[in-house]
Amino acid sequence: MSTHLWSKIQAVGVSPNITTLEKYEEIVTLGLIRARLQARAEPIVNPAAAVVADYHRLIFENVYPWAGQFRKLGELSVVGGAVGAEWDRIGRELDMLNWQAGELLAQARSEGDFLQSLAFTHVRFERIHPFRDGNGRVGRVLLDGQLNATLGPKVRPLLDRERYLAALRVAQQGELADMVNLLAQREGIRYEERHYVAPFRLAPFMSDGIERSFEGDLLRSRLGAI
């Protein structure tokens, strides 16, 4: 692990008793084990914003004093060139994601449908990027919980890092087939998606000074909506 990575972790406000990257990783690993066990014992198919915050707290409560808190004013997020939700839209975007995922999951009839729905849900969550740090770890634990709820609980290996990051990069353009196929392969499901674009926008909306209702935001998030 690099000095640069440790500097980034310190910059987001690590607890003063965490003095090395090795100690940080050790404690976070224990938090991840607890979170994965909970996601298997009590799987949630469509986690609301409060559940998202709870999982972040469970993983990071012993390393970050702000664990479980969404980003605040002045805390920006840019990952892989993609801008995360503005701090004052995080709650709205997570609520929209909960509604969008609910619609997709309600319409799912096959394993392929569920994989499409969860690929969308995961990539959309990562685009929102609600926390200062730890979004990837939280997102993957939530994803495993959703897979436990829809396809059955089991011990899942970690996703192939290089393929996962490549699938996230491709998803920046709206193409989710690579993420669907990655999940299918890990699940041992004989399924291949050549092209899949979800019916909803992946990127969060930026504030434009116009006040909109929740229903109005949902409407404009649907691709092809006028």
Secondary structure, 3 states (H helix, E strand, C coil): CCHHHHHHHHHCCCCCCCCCHHHHHHHHHHHHHHHHHHHHHCCCCCCCHHHHHHHHHHHHCCCCCCCCCCCCCCCCCEECCEECCCHHHHHHHHHHHHHHHHHHHHHCCCHHHHHHHHHHHHHHHHHHCCCCCCHHHHHHHHHHHHHHHHHCCCCCCCCCHHHHHHHHHHHCCCCCHHHHHHHHHHHCCCCCCCCCCCCECCCCCCCCCCCCCHHHHHHHHECCCC
